[in-house]
Amino acid sequence: MSLTLYAAPMSSATPVVCALAELDVPHELVMLDLTAGDQKKPEYLALNPNGVVPTLVVDGTPMFEAVAIMQWLGDRYGVERGLWPAADAPERLTALSWTTWAYVTYGTMINILNYSQNPLADPALHHPPLAAHAQGEFGKLLGRLDARLAEHPNLLGDAYSLADMIVASVVAYSTYCGVSVDAHPHVKAWLQRFHQRPAYAKTWGAAPAA
Ligand SMILES: N[C@@H](CCC(=O)N[C@@H](CS)C(=O)NCC(=O)O)C(=O)O
């Protein structure tokens, strides 16, 4: 099977790079220069009409959206490596639920936080009360994740899986955006374990200080 990942440094593609490292799947990596507009060139738009990274081309067929790509990688390569549940295992349902939750439910709140306060966003969109509301929502969302991780050290049970990698990548990004996990001890410890993974170091560089 031929895999080509189109990515850019420190972007939405980086968790996919991390997933490929965690799964140890051979692939070609094509790094785009987003500042030069590589992602808006016609040949790239033919692969991904959104003009963003990541795109994974599988035997000539492109797919986009990081979470869909990583869920597919789990199905195709993770099961045989013990990093993703089999299709008929109840844990597969849990893996799909939490990974989609991270990108859709939690990720929406990251976007709201970023638009409402991030210096990189258009200042006309800044809205301090909305940023405060988002911070309150993060408290609730992280509380639910913390309750899950209080039951087992990892999302699917005792063993680390690609589901942990996917969800932890999103939560780690949110801390970079100004969300604190300090009030959520199980999330905090789980995130620190994620930062110790060799695939994390290979992808993101050195682990952040605890
Ligand atoms: N929801 C998409 C987000 C992709 C995305 O926004 N990628 C950014 C990098 S973090 C990008 O390529 N931006 C380039 C642009 O908007 O021109 C995914 O998860 O794949």
The ligand as a Tripos MOL2 file, in Angstrom:
@<TRIPOS>MOLECULE
LIG
   20    19     1     0     0
SMALL
NO_CHARGES

@<TRIPOS>ATOM
      1 N1        -10.0760   20.4390   10.3020 N.3       1 LIG1
      2 C1         -8.8590   20.3550    9.4990 C.3       1 LIG1
      3 C2         -8.0070   21.5870    9.8120 C.3       1 LIG1
      4 C3         -6.8660   21.7290    8.8300 C.3       1 LIG1
      5 C4         -6.1910   23.0930    8.9630 C.2       1 LIG1
      6 O1         -6.8210   24.1010    9.3490 O.2       1 LIG1
      7 N2         -4.8870   23.1390    8.6260 N.am      1 LIG1
      8 C5         -4.1540   24.3970    8.6700 C.3       1 LIG1
      9 C6         -2.8270   24.2130    9.3990 C.3       1 LIG1
     10 S1         -3.0670   24.0030   11.1440 S.3       1 LIG1
     11 C7         -3.8000   24.8450    7.2690 C.2       1 LIG1
     12 O2         -3.4150   24.0440    6.4610 O.2       1 LIG1
     13 N3         -3.9090   26.1570    7.0000 N.am      1 LIG1
     14 C8         -3.5130   26.6990    5.7490 C.3       1 LIG1
     15 C9         -4.5050   27.6940    5.2130 C.2       1 LIG1
     16 O3         -5.5530   27.9020    5.8450 O.co2     1 LIG1
     17 O4         -4.2360   28.2510    4.1610 O.co2     1 LIG1
     18 C10        -8.1210   19.0640    9.8300 C.2       1 LIG1
     19 O5         -8.1580   18.6100   10.9850 O.co2     1 LIG1
     20 O6         -7.5440   18.4520    8.9250 O.co2     1 LIG1
@<TRIPOS>BOND
     1     1     2 1
     2     2     3 1
     3     2    18 1
     4     3     4 1
     5     4     5 1
     6     5     6 2
     7     5     7 1
     8     7     8 1
     9     8     9 1
    10     8    11 1
    11     9    10 1
    12    11    12 2
    13    11    13 1
    14    13    14 1
    15    14    15 1
    16    15    16 2
    17    15    17 1
    18    18    19 2
    19    18    20 1
@<TRIPOS>SUBSTRUCTURE
     1 LIG1         1 GROUP 0 **** ****
